[in-house]
Amino acid sequence: MKFTADYADRADEIVALFTNTFTCSEGAEEGALIGKLAREMISTTPRTDLFVFSCHDEGDLAGCIMFSRLSYAEDDRTVFVLAPVAVEPARQGRGIGQNLLRFGLDELRHKGIDVALTYGDPAYYGKVGFAPITEAMARAPFQLQMPQGWLGQSLTDRPLAPLKGPSRCVEALNAPEYW
């Protein structure tokens, strides 16, 4: 497996991966929604506010994850939120997603990012250090549909302390259907 942070010339391939993965697991409507999100993340988010990490297996795109900036009005820590995440359906269950998440989180640590948050399955994301948090710990930009899936971790040697103030996400994620 080869991991990369390069995405500039691969938008169509990445969008197709997200669309196909979510169509297979959640249906065509969800596939279209997440494909649209991936395209908007790549095309509208400044490079300073977005990290896209992908994995190639035998030359094919096998998985992709995106981290985008989440700003807290009264907090000076650098926070990024993980969303979306996709592993090509035929390659799921082989550890690609977990290895890709470890790679991405390590890259964020090396870049000096303080906190990573995500919204998903605690059992899955717990394997790479995410733990359940409450809205008192970190306010989400919108009301969470499933608050038990709000997760976070410190990427420094300090424990995760509450993030102060309201949050603001990048424009592509700025819609309640993603939360």
Buried (B, 14 or more C-beta within 10 A) or exposed (E): BEBBEEBEEBBEEBBBBBBBBBBBEEEEEBBEBBBBBBBBBBEEBEEEBBBBBBBEBEEEBBBBBBBBBBBBEEBEBBBBBBBBBBBBBEBBEBEBBBBBBBBBBEBBBEEEBBBBBBBBEBEBBEEBBBEBBEEEBBBBBBEBEEEEBBBBBBBEEEEBEEBEEEBBBBBBBEBEEBB
